[in-house]
């Protein structure tokens, strides 16, 4: 029997075949090879042995040719009549030829793998897939291979199988930050809870080997209080307000660790930027609380220190005095200022100053602060007392009571305290040889002026004195005021008979002429100031009458002359108006009519009062006598007078 499927025979099968051929050597010799498909039905024709060996059928039958098979199953049989080789059993090539190694193998598809054929325990050959190059799952997670097996037949048959190799992950990659260092600028006024930055680390591994957790590796206590790190997302948030003035930078180290224990670190640097959130602070190093009003200009009043904790333009401060006061700021060095006086002070004008110093930074928007310095001005005795009136006068009836209040003078002093305390006194003088201090006195504190004795109009008609007001300063300042005291007459003297003298004296003195004088029986009174026995003179009255008559004549003559001039001017204006229009524009005030003359004459009415028994007389002119008169020259707004007419015309 032969294995027609193309597989090689085993040793035992070949030995059996040799025995069959040797036994039939005598009849015939030859080599036969048949191919037969597997799975043929029983009795199927395989080949014509008699014909192929050149044997005659009788010889084949007589020679006793038979088929020997070492196996338990007889797969072929020889038909004795025909010499044909037939199948005796159904043939399964895989079962019959499983011991025969006739297949070769070939691997393709990837350089990472190779094929090695190893001999099995029974001498069979087994192909094995061998790793030729290290794998990297992060580069290639799957490898696709093709294994091809070829048998030894002619033509050879092949079989292929696809092999998919999945590369399992190993924790061979550390987390990688991108970037390796973070630099973040954060304004100091960023709200609490804001996410400042999110760090990111990637791990090429998968599963737990690729899962990354974040944590702070190295940070001080202050940074741990300010920043919070999310272990899953890597977000760093603000837990507390930042303050540029407290710290302008922070450095953190963030660690990323995967599930396999591999880790990597990254540096995170926060740069805090300044925001104008601090108002300037004014510190008064030293300051005066009081200052004398006679302090010289440039006197230092206070020393100030101005500071702003912001930086850059936000920390640049300008100082000024908000109001117009007699002070100004002078920068001494850096942020120190001196407040000095710009002019002399006057306590009487302003007794106390509240100076507001304002400091403004250069931020946007600008912040500012104020500081108030209270300064009281000390008084200097630089003001003399001032009386409420320029002069005082009073009327006092004669025969007054001693100690009577005449008047009260009053003076004020603009100074303060003792410098403003005013005391009064009467300056010494005499009244008809008598010291003035014995006649009047003034109360030192109140300025009340008292009459120290009773005055007699017939002796003293008027008193003129000076009162001095003096303050309490050192040196003291003073001022004087005049006081005029008029004694008012009262009817306290009876009339005196001056003429005729008593009868005895008249007779004795006149002798023979007494009879003629006896005819006079009237009484003639003389003024109070006349000497006893003197006669009243009528010469004063006569001269007064003459003077009044003369004035009246002159006045009437002046009026007539004025009237003649007015009439003449009026006639001239009429002639000029008839000849030309040169008089146009001349105001009517230059001309006076008859009614105007009558009013003018009325305005110059006067009243004369005379007394026949007195040396006094009175001439009273009405107030209208000073009314409008003709101007000697035209007013500035009036036109120039007409040119004077030529007399020869």
FIRO-191079 format. One line per 4 residues: number of its first residue (from 1); their letters; for each residue x, y, z of C-alpha. Coordinates in nm, 2 decimals, m for minus. Example, Ala and Ser with C-alpha at 12.3 -4.5 7.8 and 13.67 -1.06 7.14 Angstrom:
// residues 2
1) AS) 1.23/m0.45/0.78 | 1.37/m0.11/0.71
//
This chain:
// residues 649
1) XXXX) 0.00/0.00/0.00 | 0.11/0.36/m0.06 | 0.03/0.69/0.10 | m0.09/0.87/m0.21
5) XXXX) m0.16/1.20/m0.04 | 0.20/1.31/m0.10 | 0.33/1.23/0.25 | 0.64/1.02/0.30
9) XXXX) 0.62/0.67/0.42 | 0.75/0.57/0.76 | 1.03/0.32/0.82 | 0.79/0.04/0.90
13) XXXX) 0.59/0.10/0.59 | 0.90/0.10/0.37 | 1.02/m0.22/0.52 | 0.69/m0.39/0.45
17) XXXX) 0.69/m0.27/0.09 | 1.04/m0.41/0.04 | 0.93/m0.74/0.16 | 0.65/m0.75/m0.09
21) XXXX) 0.87/m0.65/m0.37 | 1.14/m0.91/m0.28 | 0.88/m1.18/m0.27 | 0.76/m1.08/m0.61
25) XXXX) 1.11/m1.02/m0.75 | 1.11/m1.34/m0.94 | 0.79/m1.26/m1.12 | 0.86/m0.90/m1.20
29) XXXX) 1.05/m0.60/m1.09 | 0.95/m0.23/m1.10 | 0.87/0.07/m0.90 | 0.51/0.20/m0.89
33) XXXX) 0.38/0.52/m0.73 | 0.01/0.61/m0.72 | m0.16/0.92/m0.60 | m0.51/0.89/m0.47
37) XXXX) m0.73/1.15/m0.31 | m0.84/1.09/0.04 | m1.19/1.01/0.14 | m1.25/0.79/m0.17
41) XXXX) m1.52/0.53/m0.14 | m1.43/0.17/m0.07 | m1.34/m0.02/m0.39 | m1.22/0.28/m0.58
45) XXXX) m0.97/0.22/m0.85 | m0.61/0.32/m0.76 | m0.39/0.17/m1.04 | m0.34/m0.13/m1.27
49) XXXX) m0.06/m0.32/m1.10 | m0.04/m0.60/m1.36 | m0.01/m0.37/m1.65 | 0.23/m0.14/m1.47
53) XXXX) 0.46/m0.43/m1.37 | 0.42/m0.61/m1.71 | 0.28/m0.92/m1.56 | 0.04/m1.16/m1.72
57) XXXX) m0.28/m1.21/m1.53 | m0.23/m1.59/m1.51 | 0.11/m1.55/m1.38 | m0.02/m1.29/m1.13
61) XXXX) m0.28/m1.54/m1.01 | m0.04/m1.84/m1.01 | 0.24/m1.64/m0.85 | 0.03/m1.58/m0.54
65) XXXX) 0.08/m1.21/m0.53 | m0.08/m1.04/m0.23 | m0.06/m0.71/m0.04 | 0.09/m0.69/0.30
69) XXXX) 0.02/m0.40/0.54 | 0.18/m0.35/0.87 | m0.10/m0.16/1.02 | m0.41/m0.30/1.16
73) XXXX) m0.62/m0.15/0.88 | m0.60/m0.29/0.52 | m0.65/0.02/0.31 | m0.58/m0.14/m0.04
77) XXXX) m0.66/m0.47/m0.21 | m0.54/m0.64/m0.54 | m0.81/m0.77/m0.76 | m0.68/m1.11/m0.88
81) XXXX) m0.87/m1.12/m1.21 | m0.80/m0.77/m1.33 | m0.47/m0.69/m1.15 | m0.62/m0.36/m1.04
85) XXXX) m0.53/m0.20/m0.71 | m0.84/m0.10/m0.52 | m0.92/0.09/m0.20 | m1.02/m0.15/0.08
89) XXXX) m1.11/0.13/0.33 | m1.19/0.49/0.33 | m0.86/0.68/0.36 | m0.81/0.99/0.59
93) XXXX) m0.48/1.15/0.50 | m0.45/1.35/0.82 | m0.49/1.04/1.03 | m0.28/0.82/0.81
97) XXXX) 0.01/1.07/0.75 | 0.01/1.25/1.09 | 0.35/1.11/1.16 | 0.50/1.24/0.85
101) XXXX) 0.67/1.59/0.86 | 0.64/1.72/0.52 | 0.52/2.08/0.61 | 0.75/2.39/0.61
105) XXXX) 0.66/2.72/0.79 | 0.71/3.09/0.70 | 0.64/3.40/0.92 | 0.58/3.75/0.79
109) XXXX) 0.44/4.08/0.90 | 0.67/4.22/1.18 | 1.03/4.25/1.26 | 0.97/4.21/1.63
113) XXXX) 0.90/3.84/1.60 | 1.07/3.54/1.43 | 0.98/3.17/1.38 | 1.18/2.89/1.53
117) XXXX) 1.10/2.51/1.46 | 1.17/2.29/1.75 | 1.18/1.91/1.75 | 0.92/1.75/1.97
121) XXXX) 0.97/1.44/2.20 | 0.85/1.20/1.93 | 1.07/1.35/1.67 | 0.81/1.58/1.53
125) XXXX) 0.88/1.94/1.45 | 0.69/2.22/1.61 | 0.70/2.59/1.50 | 0.75/2.85/1.78
129) XXXX) 0.70/3.23/1.77 | 1.01/3.40/1.91 | 1.04/3.77/2.02 | 1.33/3.91/1.82
133) XXXX) 1.31/4.28/1.93 | 1.19/4.45/2.24 | 0.83/4.56/2.24 | 0.69/4.91/2.33
137) XXXX) 0.33/4.92/2.39 | 0.33/5.30/2.38 | 0.46/5.28/2.02 | 0.27/4.98/1.89
141) XXXX) 0.00/4.82/2.11 | m0.08/4.54/1.85 | 0.13/4.34/1.61 | m0.04/4.16/1.31
145) XXXX) 0.15/3.84/1.19 | 0.09/3.59/0.91 | 0.21/3.23/0.95 | 0.23/3.03/0.63
149) XXXX) 0.27/2.65/0.61 | 0.36/2.47/0.29 | 0.36/2.09/0.24 | 0.60/1.90/0.03
153) XXXX) 0.36/1.80/m0.25 | 0.38/1.88/m0.61 | 0.24/2.13/m0.65 | 0.27/2.21/m0.29
157) XXXX) m0.03/2.32/m0.09 | m0.02/2.60/0.16 | m0.21/2.71/0.46 | m0.20/3.05/0.64
161) XXXX) m0.31/3.18/0.97 | m0.33/3.54/1.10 | m0.17/3.60/1.44 | m0.26/3.91/1.64
165) XXXX) m0.03/3.99/1.93 | m0.16/4.23/2.19 | 0.12/4.39/2.39 | 0.04/4.42/2.76
169) XXXX) 0.13/4.74/2.94 | 0.42/4.76/3.18 | 0.48/5.06/3.41 | 0.79/5.17/3.22
173) XXXX) 0.70/5.54/3.17 | 0.71/5.82/3.43 | 0.46/6.11/3.42 | 0.58/6.40/3.20
177) XXXX) 0.49/6.76/3.27 | 0.43/7.00/2.99 | 0.59/7.24/3.04 | 0.85/7.14/3.29
181) XXXX) 0.83/7.48/3.46 | 0.53/7.71/3.51 | 0.56/8.09/3.55 | 0.24/8.27/3.64
185) XXXX) 0.18/8.64/3.69 | m0.11/8.70/3.93 | m0.25/9.04/4.03 | m0.27/9.08/4.40
189) XXXX) m0.64/9.16/4.39 | m0.75/8.83/4.23 | m1.06/8.70/4.41 | m1.02/8.41/4.65
193) XXXX) m1.12/8.08/4.50 | m0.99/8.17/4.15 | m0.80/7.90/3.96 | m0.46/8.05/3.90
197) XXXX) m0.30/7.77/3.68 | m0.36/7.40/3.60 | m0.05/7.18/3.58 | m0.07/6.88/3.35
201) XXXX) 0.13/6.57/3.34 | 0.08/6.28/3.10 | 0.18/5.91/3.14 | 0.21/5.70/2.83
205) XXXX) 0.12/5.38/3.02 | m0.24/5.27/3.05 | m0.47/5.17/3.33 | m0.34/5.24/3.67
209) XXXX) 0.01/5.28/3.54 | m0.11/5.58/3.34 | m0.33/5.73/3.61 | m0.16/6.05/3.75
213) XXXX) m0.22/6.21/4.10 | m0.08/6.55/4.19 | 0.05/6.68/4.52 | 0.28/6.94/4.66
217) XXXX) 0.63/6.80/4.70 | 0.79/7.10/4.86 | 0.63/7.42/4.99 | 0.65/7.64/5.29
221) XXXX) 0.37/7.68/5.54 | 0.27/8.02/5.40 | 0.23/7.88/5.05 | 0.03/7.59/5.18
225) XXXX) m0.21/7.83/5.34 | m0.25/8.04/5.03 | m0.26/7.78/4.75 | m0.46/7.45/4.71
229) XXXX) m0.39/7.18/4.46 | m0.65/6.95/4.31 | m0.49/6.60/4.32 | m0.70/6.48/4.02
233) XXXX) m0.70/6.78/3.78 | m0.38/6.96/3.88 | m0.57/7.29/3.93 | m0.41/7.53/4.17
237) XXXX) m0.66/7.77/4.33 | m0.63/8.06/4.57 | m0.73/8.01/4.93 | m0.64/8.34/5.08
241) XXXX) m0.60/8.70/4.95 | m0.26/8.79/4.81 | m0.07/9.09/4.92 | 0.21/9.23/4.71
245) XXXX) 0.35/9.42/5.00 | 0.37/9.09/5.21 | 0.53/8.88/4.94 | 0.57/8.94/4.57
249) XXXX) 0.66/8.59/4.46 | 0.60/8.22/4.55 | 0.76/7.90/4.43 | 0.60/7.56/4.46
253) XXXX) 0.71/7.21/4.35 | 0.42/6.99/4.22 | 0.47/6.61/4.21 | 0.29/6.39/3.96
257) XXXX) 0.28/6.01/4.06 | 0.13/5.73/3.85 | m0.04/5.42/3.98 | 0.28/5.22/3.96
261) XXXX) 0.48/5.45/4.19 | 0.68/5.64/3.93 | 0.68/6.02/3.98 | 0.81/6.34/3.83
265) XXXX) 0.82/6.70/3.96 | 0.76/7.05/3.81 | 0.83/7.40/3.95 | 0.55/7.65/3.96
269) XXXX) 0.66/8.01/4.02 | 0.39/8.28/4.10 | 0.48/8.64/4.04 | 0.24/8.87/4.23
273) XXXX) 0.19/9.20/4.04 | 0.11/9.52/4.23 | m0.23/9.67/4.23 | m0.30/10.02/4.36
277) XXXX) m0.48/9.90/4.67 | m0.29/10.09/4.94 | m0.37/10.45/5.03 | m0.08/10.68/5.11
281) XXXX) m0.01/10.69/5.48 | 0.08/11.03/5.64 | 0.28/11.01/5.97 | 0.33/11.33/6.17
285) XXXX) 0.67/11.29/6.31 | 0.66/11.61/6.51 | 0.43/11.92/6.51 | 0.37/12.24/6.70
289) XXXX) 0.04/12.29/6.87 | 0.09/12.66/6.92 | 0.27/12.93/6.73 | 0.33/13.29/6.80
293) XXXX) 0.17/13.53/6.56 | 0.49/13.72/6.52 | 0.68/13.40/6.39 | 0.89/13.48/6.09
297) XXXX) 0.81/13.34/5.75 | 0.98/13.00/5.70 | 0.92/12.88/6.06 | 0.89/12.50/6.06
301) XXXX) 0.56/12.40/6.20 | 0.56/12.02/6.15 | 0.76/11.73/6.01 | 0.57/11.47/5.80
305) XXXX) 0.65/11.13/5.66 | 0.45/11.00/5.37 | 0.46/10.63/5.27 | 0.27/10.42/5.01
309) XXXX) 0.33/10.05/5.02 | 0.25/10.00/4.66 | 0.53/10.00/4.40 | 0.60/10.18/4.08
313) XXXX) 0.37/10.46/3.99 | 0.12/10.33/4.25 | 0.37/10.42/4.52 | 0.46/10.76/4.40
317) XXXX) 0.30/11.02/4.63 | 0.24/11.39/4.59 | 0.17/11.60/4.90 | m0.01/11.93/4.91
321) XXXX) m0.21/12.16/5.14 | m0.57/12.15/5.03 | m0.66/12.51/5.12 | m0.50/12.85/5.07
325) XXXX) m0.34/12.89/5.40 | m0.02/13.07/5.51 | 0.16/12.74/5.50 | 0.34/12.53/5.24
329) XXXX) 0.51/12.20/5.22 | 0.88/12.17/5.16 | 1.03/11.83/5.07 | 1.34/11.77/5.28
333) XXXX) 1.45/11.43/5.15 | 1.28/11.12/5.00 | 0.94/11.09/5.16 | 0.99/11.35/5.43
337) XXXX) 0.83/11.70/5.42 | 0.84/12.01/5.63 | 0.54/12.23/5.68 | 0.66/12.60/5.71
341) XXXX) 0.49/12.93/5.73 | 0.47/13.13/5.41 | 0.39/13.47/5.56 | 0.34/13.64/5.90
345) XXXX) 0.04/13.53/6.09 | m0.23/13.75/6.24 | m0.41/13.60/6.53 | m0.68/13.88/6.52
349) XXXX) m0.77/13.76/6.17 | m0.74/13.38/6.23 | m0.68/13.25/6.58 | m0.66/12.88/6.50
353) XXXX) m0.58/12.68/6.19 | m0.69/12.33/6.10 | m0.44/12.25/5.82 | m0.54/11.95/5.60
357) XXXX) m0.25/11.78/5.43 | m0.34/11.56/5.14 | m0.13/11.28/5.00 | m0.23/11.14/4.65
361) XXXX) m0.06/10.86/4.47 | m0.01/10.82/4.10 | m0.22/10.51/4.05 | m0.52/10.47/3.83
365) XXXX) m0.76/10.54/3.99 | m0.56/10.75/4.23 | m0.59/10.69/4.61 | m0.55/10.96/4.87
369) XXXX) m0.56/11.03/5.24 | m0.57/11.33/5.46 | m0.40/11.44/5.78 | m0.53/11.73/5.99
373) XXXX) m0.29/11.95/6.20 | m0.45/12.18/6.45 | m0.24/12.49/6.52 | m0.34/12.76/6.77
377) XXXX) m0.19/13.11/6.72 | m0.06/13.28/7.03 | m0.14/13.64/7.08 | 0.12/13.92/7.06
381) XXXX) 0.04/14.27/7.18 | 0.04/14.43/6.84 | m0.30/14.61/6.86 | m0.36/14.93/7.05
385) XXXX) m0.71/14.98/7.20 | m0.95/15.15/6.96 | m1.24/15.37/7.09 | m1.58/15.32/6.95
389) XXXX) m1.61/15.69/6.85 | m1.36/15.93/6.72 | m1.45/16.19/6.98 | m1.70/16.21/7.26
393) XXXX) m1.92/16.50/7.37 | m2.18/16.54/7.65 | m2.40/16.82/7.79 | m2.42/16.86/8.17
397) XXXX) m2.66/17.10/8.34 | m2.49/17.33/8.58 | m2.54/17.29/8.95 | m2.50/16.91/8.90
401) XXXX) m2.46/16.67/9.18 | m2.10/16.58/9.26 | m2.03/16.23/9.13 | m2.29/16.24/8.86
405) XXXX) m2.23/16.02/8.55 | m2.15/16.23/8.25 | m2.08/15.96/7.98 | m1.91/15.63/7.92
409) XXXX) m1.62/15.59/7.68 | m1.55/15.25/7.54 | m1.24/15.10/7.37 | m1.18/14.75/7.24
413) XXXX) m0.85/14.57/7.18 | m0.83/14.31/6.91 | m0.57/14.12/7.11 | m0.65/13.84/7.35
417) XXXX) m0.62/13.78/7.72 | m0.41/14.02/7.92 | m0.32/14.20/7.60 | m0.68/14.28/7.54
421) XXXX) m0.76/14.41/7.89 | m0.82/14.78/7.87 | m0.79/15.04/8.15 | m0.89/15.40/8.13
425) XXXX) m0.75/15.72/8.28 | m0.79/16.10/8.23 | m0.49/16.28/8.11 | m0.39/16.56/8.35
429) XXXX) m0.48/16.92/8.27 | m0.62/17.24/8.43 | m0.94/17.43/8.44 | m0.89/17.79/8.54
433) XXXX) m0.59/17.70/8.74 | m0.76/17.40/8.90 | m0.63/17.04/8.83 | m0.86/16.86/8.59
437) XXXX) m0.84/16.55/8.81 | m1.03/16.74/9.08 | m1.32/16.81/8.84 | m1.37/16.48/8.65
441) XXXX) m1.26/16.12/8.68 | m1.30/15.80/8.48 | m1.36/15.45/8.61 | m1.05/15.24/8.51
445) XXXX) m1.24/14.93/8.42 | m1.57/15.05/8.27 | m1.47/15.39/8.12 | m1.75/15.57/8.30
449) XXXX) m1.68/15.95/8.33 | m1.80/16.12/8.65 | m1.82/16.48/8.75 | m1.64/16.52/9.08
453) XXXX) m1.79/16.86/9.17 | m2.08/17.08/9.08 | m2.02/17.31/8.78 | m2.14/17.67/8.75
457) XXXX) m2.22/17.79/8.39 | m2.12/18.14/8.49 | m1.78/18.01/8.59 | m1.71/17.73/8.34
461) XXXX) m1.89/17.70/8.01 | m1.71/17.40/7.86 | m1.45/17.14/7.96 | m1.21/16.98/7.70
465) XXXX) m1.02/16.67/7.82 | m0.84/16.36/7.69 | m0.91/16.00/7.81 | m0.65/15.74/7.75
469) XXXX) m0.72/15.37/7.70 | m0.42/15.14/7.77 | m0.40/14.76/7.73 | m0.23/14.51/7.97
473) XXXX) 0.04/14.40/7.73 | 0.41/14.43/7.78 | 0.50/14.68/7.65 | 0.16/14.84/7.68
477) XXXX) m0.01/15.00/7.39 | m0.25/15.29/7.43 | m0.47/15.54/7.24 | m0.64/15.87/7.33
481) XXXX) m0.98/16.02/7.26 | m1.10/16.38/7.32 | m1.40/16.44/7.54 | m1.59/16.78/7.52
485) XXXX) m1.82/16.85/7.82 | m2.06/17.14/7.77 | m2.21/17.30/8.07 | m2.58/17.39/8.01
489) XXXX) m2.71/17.71/8.16 | m3.00/17.71/8.40 | m3.20/18.01/8.52 | m3.03/18.03/8.86
493) XXXX) m2.95/18.41/8.87 | m3.21/18.70/8.94 | m3.20/19.01/8.72 | m2.99/19.30/8.84
497) XXXX) m3.09/19.68/8.81 | m2.81/19.85/8.64 | m2.98/20.19/8.57 | m3.09/20.41/8.73
501) XXXX) m2.87/20.36/9.03 | m3.02/20.39/9.37 | m3.18/20.74/9.45 | m2.92/20.85/9.70
505) XXXX) m2.63/20.78/9.49 | m2.80/20.94/9.18 | m2.87/21.26/9.37 | m2.53/21.28/9.51
509) XXXX) m2.35/21.21/9.19 | m2.55/21.42/8.94 | m2.63/21.74/9.14 | m2.81/22.00/8.93
513) XXXX) m2.90/21.77/8.65 | m3.11/21.54/8.85 | m3.43/21.71/8.75 | m3.39/21.65/8.39
517) XXXX) m3.30/21.28/8.45 | m3.59/21.23/8.68 | m3.82/21.23/8.39 | m3.69/20.87/8.29
521) XXXX) m3.89/20.62/8.47 | m3.81/20.30/8.28 | m3.58/20.01/8.36 | m3.30/19.91/8.12
525) XXXX) m3.16/19.57/8.15 | m2.81/19.48/8.05 | m2.67/19.15/7.95 | m2.55/18.91/8.21
529) XXXX) m2.20/18.97/8.12 | m2.23/19.36/8.14 | m2.07/19.54/8.44 | m2.31/19.67/8.70
533) XXXX) m2.41/20.03/8.63 | m2.32/20.02/8.26 | m2.57/20.14/8.00 | m2.69/19.94/7.70
537) XXXX) m2.54/20.05/7.38 | m2.75/20.07/7.06 | m2.45/20.09/6.83 | m2.46/19.72/6.76
541) XXXX) m2.82/19.72/6.64 | m2.76/20.02/6.42 | m2.46/19.87/6.25 | m2.65/19.54/6.20
545) XXXX) m2.94/19.73/6.03 | m2.69/19.91/5.80 | m2.52/19.59/5.71 | m2.84/19.41/5.62
549) XXXX) m2.95/19.70/5.40 | m2.62/19.71/5.22 | m2.63/19.33/5.15 | m2.99/19.36/5.03
553) XXXX) m2.90/19.63/4.78 | m2.61/19.45/4.64 | m2.83/19.14/4.61 | m3.10/19.32/4.42
557) XXXX) m2.84/19.48/4.19 | m2.69/19.14/4.11 | m3.03/19.00/4.02 | m3.10/19.29/3.79
561) XXXX) m2.77/19.25/3.62 | m2.82/18.87/3.58 | m3.16/18.93/3.43 | m3.03/19.18/3.18
565) XXXX) m2.76/18.93/3.07 | m3.01/18.66/3.03 | m3.24/18.88/2.82 | m2.95/18.99/2.61
569) XXXX) m2.84/18.63/2.54 | m3.20/18.53/2.46 | m3.23/18.81/2.20 | m2.90/18.71/2.05
573) XXXX) m3.01/18.35/2.02 | m3.33/18.46/1.85 | m3.13/18.66/1.59 | m2.89/18.37/1.52
577) XXXX) m3.17/18.12/1.49 | m3.34/18.34/1.23 | m3.02/18.38/1.02 | m2.88/18.02/1.04
581) XXXX) m2.93/17.69/1.21 | m2.60/17.72/1.40 | m2.79/17.71/1.73 | m2.93/17.37/1.67
585) XXXX) m2.84/17.12/1.94 | m2.79/17.39/2.21 | m2.98/17.27/2.52 | m3.26/17.48/2.66
589) XXXX) m3.09/17.49/3.00 | m2.87/17.78/2.87 | m3.18/18.00/2.86 | m3.40/18.13/3.14
593) XXXX) m3.74/18.27/3.10 | m3.94/18.52/3.31 | m4.08/18.23/3.52 | m3.73/18.11/3.58
597) XXXX) m3.62/18.45/3.70 | m3.92/18.46/3.93 | m3.82/18.12/4.07 | m3.46/18.23/4.10
601) XXXX) m3.56/18.54/4.29 | m3.78/18.34/4.52 | m3.49/18.10/4.59 | m3.28/18.39/4.73
605) XXXX) m3.54/18.50/4.99 | m3.39/18.57/5.33 | m3.50/18.64/5.68 | m3.34/18.89/5.91
609) XXXX) m3.41/18.89/6.28 | m3.28/19.16/6.51 | m3.32/19.23/6.87 | m3.34/19.59/6.99
613) XXXX) m3.22/19.52/7.34 | m2.93/19.29/7.28 | m2.59/19.29/7.12 | m2.68/18.97/6.93
617) XXXX) m2.85/18.95/6.60 | m2.94/18.67/6.35 | m2.94/18.66/5.97 | m3.11/18.35/5.83
621) XXXX) m3.09/18.26/5.47 | m3.33/17.99/5.34 | m3.19/17.66/5.23 | m3.29/17.74/4.88
625) XXXX) m3.04/18.02/4.86 | m2.78/17.76/4.78 | m2.97/17.62/4.50 | m2.86/17.60/4.13
629) XXXX) m2.68/17.90/3.99 | m2.56/17.97/3.65 | m2.25/17.78/3.58 | m1.94/17.97/3.50
633) XXXX) m1.84/17.71/3.24 | m2.05/17.45/3.06 | m2.07/17.10/3.20 | m1.85/16.83/3.04
637) XXXX) m2.15/16.68/2.86 | m2.29/17.01/2.74 | m2.20/17.16/2.40 | m1.95/17.45/2.40
641) XXXX) m2.10/17.80/2.42 | m2.17/18.00/2.11 | m1.89/18.22/1.99 | m1.91/18.58/2.12
645) XXXX) m2.07/18.82/1.87 | m1.85/19.09/1.74 | m1.95/19.42/1.90 | m1.90/19.60/1.58
649) X) m2.15/19.38/1.40
//
